[in-house]
Amino acid sequence: MTTLSTIAFLTPGNYDDARPEQGLEDTLALFEHGERLGYDGAWVRQRHLEHGVSSAPVFLAAASQRTRRIRLGIGVIPIGYESPFRLAEDLSTADVLSGGRLEVGVSAGRPPHVELIGERVFDGDWSGQDFSHARVDRLLENLSGEFLGDADTVIHSPGNVQRPRLQPHAAGLRDRIWIGAGSARSAEWAAERGLGLLTGNIVSGGPVDAGGPAAFGATQLEVLARYRDGYRGAGRPRVALGRVIVPTDGADRATRAKYAEYRASREERTRLAHGERLTQFAPDLIGTAEQILEQLAADAVVSDVTDLRLELPYEFSVDDYRQILDDVARLVAPELGWAGGDGRGEGVASTPVTAAA
C-alpha cells in the first residue's frame, strides 16, 4: 500500500427536524474536533429536502470562522439546481473568509428530488433545463476572474469606478473544483478540464454479473485509469477516494453491536450490479483497527492513491462520529504512514488532495 499523505472525513450533518440548530452546531464542533486531531480536511454533503446541510457554502463560511487550518470540502453540490454565477459568488465569498481553504465538489445530471422542487427552483417548468456538464463549465468560467465587457467597460458605485468581474475574486478556487464521478465518462470529462476527481463507494458501468469487492475494485480502477490517461491539468491528477471506515476499538458493547447491524444491513447490495447503469457498491470497512488495516491492504484502489476520505454513515450520532475519528487518527492512519496536522489547528494549510503518481 502506498503511504497515505492526506486524510479527510465527510459527515452528513444530520439534525432533528425540531432542532436543526443543535445538529448544525454539532457538525461545526465536529469540524473543530477533526482539526484538533490533525485531519487534513472536513467535508459535508449538500442535501435538499433532507435533515442535513442544504446550503454548503453558507455552512462552510461558518466553519471557516471556527477553524484555522483544516481544508473545508463539499461533496457534492448538484449543479443542476444552481445558477453558475450566483453559486460562484457564494463559493468565492466562503473561500475568501476561509483564507483559501475550500475544496468544492459538484455533480452534473438530473438532480435528486427534481420532480418535487424543480418548479420552485426554476419558477416554472423545469423539464427543458440543461443538467449537463455544460453547467459546470459556466461555473468554472465565472470563477476564472475574467473581466466582463470590453476593456472600456466600467461600473460606478459610491466612491468607486472599476472594471466588472465576479466579486470577491477568490484566487485559486477554480483549481480546487472537483467532479463527483462514479463512471468513466464523468471521469474523462473532469480529466479534460484538469479538475479533481471525487470517487467513493459507488461506481457504474461494470460487467452485468459484477459483484463483490474484486469486481467493484476492477471497475473503479478502470475509472481512475481513464481519468489519469485523459488528464489535461497543469499539475498532477487529483483523486479523493471515499470509503466507509468504522473502527470498533473505542466503542462500547452496545455501539459495536449497532455497527455490526449496520454492516449486515448493507452487505446484500455489494453482491450484484444494480439497474440500467450497472451500479456497484463497495463493502463497508467495519471492525477493529487491525481488521480494517487488513481490508485496506487488500483494496486495490486504496493501494493506487495516496489520499483517503472517511465517509461517516448517516445513521450514527455525533458521539459515534467522534469515536470513529479518534480511532482512525490514533490506530489506523499512522499505520498507513499518515503524519497528520500539528493537532492545534496552527499548521500550514495542506495542499489539495493529490493522486499517486
N, C-alpha and C positions, 0 to 999 in steps of 0.2 A: 504494500500500500504506500502511496506517496505521502510525504509529510503534509499534514494539514496546517495551512498558514492562516486561514480565516474561518471563524465560526460565528454564526449569527443564529437568531431564533425568530420565528414567526408566530405571533399569538393572535387568536381570533378576536380578542377584545370583547368578549361576551358580557352582557349585563342583563339584569332582571328588568322586565318591562316597566315595573313600578318604580325602579330606582336606577335609571341609566347613569346618573351622576356617580354612583358608587362603583359601577363596573368600569366606567371610563377612568376614574381615579385609580382603581386597582391596576389598570393596564399601564397608566403613567408610572405608577410606583414600580411595576414590574420592569419597565424600561430602566428606571434608576437602579434597580437591583441587578439587572443584567450588566449595566455599566460597571458597577462595583465589582462584579465577578470577573470583569475583563473581557466580556463578549465584544466582538468587533461590530456587530450590527443587531438592531432590533427592528422587526418588520411587523406591519399589520396588513390585513386584508381590507379591501373596500367592499362593503356588502350593503345592498339595498333591500329594504323591507324586512330586514332581519335585526335581531338584537346584537348589533355589532357596529363597527365604525363605518358610517355611511359617507363621511367626508374625510378621507385620509389626509389631504393637505392641511385641513384645519386641526386635526388631531396631532399631526406631526409638528405643526407650528407650536402647539402647546408643549409637546415633548421636547422640542428644541430648547425651551426655557428651563427644563428640569434636568437636562443632561449637558455634558460638555464635550465628550469625545466620541461616543458611540455613533455609528452610522445609522440613519433613520430611513427605513425602507417601506415601500408599498408593494404588495404582491397579491393582486394586481388591481389596476383601475380598468374596468370595462370601457374602452374608449368610445364605444357606440353611443353612450349616453351623453358624452361630453362635447362642449364647444371647444375645439382645439385652441382657440385664442384665450378664452376665459380660463380654461384649465392651466394653460401656460402661465397666466398671471398668478393664479393661486399657488402653483408649484414654485414659481420663481420667488414669490414672497416668503413662502415657508423655507426655501433653501437659503435665502439671504439671512433670515432670522437664525437659522441653524449654523451659520458660518460655513456653508457649502457641504453639508453632511447628507443631503437627500440622495437616495437611490430609488428611482421610480420605475416600477414595472407596470406595463399596460398590456392589454389583450384586445385583439380585434375579433370580429364575428358578431353574430346576433347576441346581444347582451341578455343576461338572465332576467326573468320576470317582465320582459318587454310587452307581453300581451296584457299585463296589468297596469303598467305605468308608462308605456310608450306614448300614449295620447297626452299624458300630463307633461312628460319631458319635452315633447316636440310641439305641444299646443295644437294637437290635431292628429291627422293620420300619420302614423309612423312607418307604414309598410314600404314607402319609397325611399327611406333613409339609406345612406351609404354606410354600411357597417364593416367595410373592408379595411385593409391596412392603409389605404389612402388617407384615412383619418389620422393615423399615426404620423404619416409624412407631414401633414399640416401642423401637427403639434411640434415636430422637430423644426420645421421652418420658423414657427413662432418663437421658439427658444433660441434661435441662432443669433439674435441680437442685431439683425439687419435693419437698417432704417427703411421707413415706408415713404413712398413717393419718390420724387427725383431729388437731385442734390440741392434744389432751391426750396423744397417743401419744408415749412416750419409750422409749429403750432405755438399759440400765445396763451400763456396762463399768467396769473398775477405775479409780477416780478420776474418773469422768465420767458425767454424765447428759445425754443430748442427744436432740433430735428426729431421727428416722431419715431419711436420704436416701442415695443412692449416694455413696460416698466413694472417692477425693477428688473434690470438685466442681471441674471444670475450666471456669471461666467463659469463655464464648465458643466452646467447642468445638462446640456444636450448630450454630453458624453457619459452621463450617468442614467440614461434611459435604457430600460431592459424590456425585452419582449417575453411574455409568458407563453411558452411554446411546448406543446406536447406532441407535435407532429413534425416530420422532416420538412414539410412545406413552409411552416411558420419559421422554423429554424433557419432555413435558407434565406427567407426574406429578411430576417434580423441580421444575418451574416452579410448580405449585400450592402446594408446600410451601416455596418460597423457597430451595431447595438449589442448590448449584453444579452445573454440567454438565461432565462429562468426556467428550470425544469425540475420536476418533483416526483410525486408518487403516481402520476397518471400520464400515460403515453398512448398514442393512437397509431394505427397503421400496421400493426403486427400481423403475423400469419393467422388465418381463421381459427386454427386449432391451438393457438398460443395460450399458455397458462403457466403459472409458477414463476419463481424468481429468475430462473435461467432465461426463459422466453422474454420476460419483462426486460431484463438486463440487455439482451441482444437487441431488442427494439430501441431501447433508449441509447445504447451505444451507437446505433446507426444514426439516430437524430443528432447526436453530438458530432459524429464524423462528418455529416453533411454540413453542419454549421461551421466547423473548422475549415473544411475544404473550400467553402464559399466565402469565408470572412474577408471583408474589404476595409476593415477599420485601420486606423493609424497605429494602434498598439496591438497587444496580444488579444486573442479572443477571450471574452469574459463569460464564465459559466458559473451560475449559482445553483447548486444541487440541493434539493429539499428531500428530507426523509423524516418520517415519524420515528423519533427515538425516545424511549421512555425507560430510564433505569429504575430499578426497584430497590436499590440498595438502601436508600434513605427513607423509604416508605414504610408505614406501619402495616400490620397484617391485613386490616380491612382495605387499605388503599391498594396493597398488592393484589388482593382478590378482585378489586374493581378494575385494575389494569389488565388482569388476565381475562376477565369477562369482555372487556373492550376488544382485546386482540382476537378472541374467539369469534366475536360478532362480525369481524371484518375479514376473516380468513377465506370464506367461500368466494368472495369476489375476486380473489387473486388467481383462481384456478382456470379461468377461461377469458377469452377476449369477448367484449360485450358490444352489441349494437352494430349499426352500419359502419361506424368508424373504427371498429375492432379495438375498442378501448381496453387497456390493460392497467392493472393496479399493482403496485409494489407491496410486498408484505411489510407490516409494521415491525419495528425492532424494539421488542419489549422483553425485559429480563434483567439479570444482574449486569453490572458493567463488564464483567468477563465475558458473558454470553453475547452482549452487544458488540464488543470488540471482535469476537469471532465472526459474527454476522457481517460486520463492516469489512473485515478482511476478505470475506467470500463474495462481497458485492463488487462485481467487475466495474460498475460505473463509478463507485466511490474511489476505486483504485485509479481511475482515469482523470480525476480532478484534484485540486488542492484546497477547495473551499466547500463548506457544508452549511446548510441552514436547517436547524431543528424546527419541524412543523408541529407545534403543540396542538393536541387534539381539542376539538370544540367542546367536548362534554365535561372537561375537568374543571376544578376550582383553581382560584389563584394560588392557594396553598400548594396544590399539586404542581402547578407550573413552577413555583419557586423551588420545590424539592427536585424536580426534573432538571432545572437549570443548575442547581447546586451540584447534583450528582454528575452531570455531564462535565461541568467545569473542573470538578475535583478528581473524577475517576476515569472518565472516558477520553476527553480531549487531550490531556497531557500525554497519554499513551500513543496518540496519533502524531505527536511532535508539535502540537499547538503550544505556543508560548503565552498567548493571551495578552490583554492590555495590562496596565500597571495596577488595576484594581481600585483606583481612586478617581477615575474619570478625568485624569490630567495628562493622559498620554497624547502623543501625536495622532491625529486622525488617520485611521487606516486607509490604505488605497482601496479602490473599487475591487470587488471580488474578481479574481483572475483565474482563468483555467490553467491547468498544467500545460507546459509546452509540449 
